[in-house]
Amino acid sequence: MKNLIKTVGLIVLFSITLFSQNVFERNCKECHEHLPASLQRMFMAYLKVYSGEITVKAAIKGYLIKPDKKLSVMSDLFIDRFGIKEKSKLSEKELEEAIDIYWNLYNVRNKLK
């Protein structure tokens, strides 16, 4: 009986942890933590190339739907070492939500007052 209670407790705790994370944290952040270029640095590269919210979000979405070296904002050296990301398995809604979270997390303009 005690083992059953412990097992149920662990399952509940795991479920709470899993569902408390948003789509960005579950699907993007964890893998990117192991790369030498931070998500913030990648964000700044996108901002430098595409400049505005609409174009940055469209570029990221396009790249995640159909990854291609020509569409990447990362250097050739980075791509040669780490390769091109696999096509995203997220639905269009999840992808847009993750990109919105990413934008809001790293967009410094929202933090200036």
C-alpha positions as CSV (number, residue, x, y, z in Angstrom):
1,M,0.0,0.0,0.0
2,K,2.8,2.4,0.9
3,N,4.5,1.7,-2.5
4,L,1.3,2.4,-4.3
5,I,0.9,5.8,-2.5
6,K,4.5,6.7,-3.3
7,T,4.1,5.7,-6.9
8,V,0.9,7.8,-7.3
9,G,2.6,10.7,-5.5
10,L,5.5,10.6,-7.9
11,I,3.2,10.4,-10.9
12,V,1.2,13.4,-9.7
13,L,4.5,15.4,-9.0
14,F,5.8,14.5,-12.5
15,S,2.5,15.5,-14.1
16,I,2.5,18.8,-12.3
17,T,6.0,19.6,-13.4
18,L,5.4,18.5,-17.0
19,F,2.2,20.5,-17.4
20,S,3.5,23.6,-15.5
21,Q,6.0,24.2,-18.3
22,N,4.9,26.0,-21.4
23,V,5.4,24.8,-25.0
24,F,8.7,26.8,-25.3
25,E,10.2,25.3,-22.1
26,R,9.1,21.7,-23.1
27,N,10.2,21.8,-26.7
28,C,12.9,24.4,-27.2
29,K,14.8,25.5,-24.2
30,E,16.1,22.1,-23.0
31,C,17.9,21.2,-26.2
32,H,19.3,24.7,-26.7
33,E,20.8,24.8,-23.2
34,H,23.5,22.4,-24.5
35,L,24.6,24.6,-27.4
36,P,27.4,27.1,-27.1
37,A,25.3,29.9,-28.7
38,S,22.6,30.8,-26.2
39,L,19.0,31.4,-27.2
40,Q,19.5,35.1,-26.4
41,R,22.4,35.2,-28.8
42,M,20.4,33.5,-31.5
43,F,17.5,35.9,-30.9
44,M,19.9,38.8,-31.4
45,A,21.2,37.3,-34.7
46,Y,17.6,37.0,-35.9
47,L,16.9,40.6,-34.8
48,K,20.0,41.8,-36.6
49,V,19.0,40.2,-39.9
50,Y,15.2,40.6,-39.8
51,S,14.9,43.7,-37.5
52,G,11.2,43.6,-36.6
53,E,8.8,41.4,-34.7
54,I,6.7,40.2,-37.7
55,T,9.7,39.4,-39.8
56,V,11.7,37.8,-37.0
57,K,8.8,35.5,-36.1
58,A,8.1,34.6,-39.7
59,A,11.7,33.8,-40.3
60,I,11.9,31.6,-37.2
61,K,8.7,29.8,-38.1
62,G,9.8,29.3,-41.7
63,Y,13.1,27.8,-40.5
64,L,11.5,25.5,-38.0
65,I,9.0,24.2,-40.5
66,K,11.6,23.7,-43.2
67,P,15.2,23.9,-41.8
68,D,17.7,24.9,-44.4
69,K,21.3,26.1,-44.2
70,K,20.3,29.0,-46.4
71,L,17.6,30.2,-44.0
72,S,19.8,29.9,-40.9
73,V,21.1,33.0,-39.2
74,M,23.9,31.0,-37.5
75,S,27.4,31.0,-38.9
76,D,28.7,28.3,-41.3
77,L,31.1,27.2,-38.6
78,F,28.2,26.7,-36.1
79,I,26.2,24.8,-38.7
80,D,29.2,22.6,-39.8
81,R,29.8,21.7,-36.1
82,F,26.2,21.2,-34.9
83,G,24.2,20.7,-38.1
84,I,20.8,21.9,-39.2
85,K,17.9,21.3,-36.8
86,E,15.4,18.7,-37.6
87,K,12.0,19.8,-38.8
88,S,9.7,20.8,-35.9
89,K,7.1,18.3,-34.9
90,L,5.0,21.0,-33.2
91,S,1.6,21.9,-34.6
92,E,1.3,25.4,-36.2
93,K,-0.5,26.7,-33.1
94,E,2.2,25.3,-30.7
95,L,4.9,26.6,-32.9
96,E,3.4,30.1,-32.9
97,E,2.9,30.0,-29.2
98,A,6.6,28.9,-28.6
99,I,7.8,31.7,-30.9
100,D,5.7,34.3,-29.1
101,I,7.1,33.1,-25.8
102,Y,10.6,33.3,-27.2
103,W,10.0,36.8,-28.6
104,N,8.6,38.0,-25.2
105,L,11.4,36.4,-23.3
106,Y,14.3,37.9,-25.2
107,N,12.9,41.1,-26.7
108,V,14.8,43.9,-24.7
109,R,12.4,46.6,-26.0
110,N,9.7,45.2,-23.8
111,K,12.0,45.5,-20.8
112,L,13.0,49.2,-21.3
113,K,10.9,51.8,-19.6
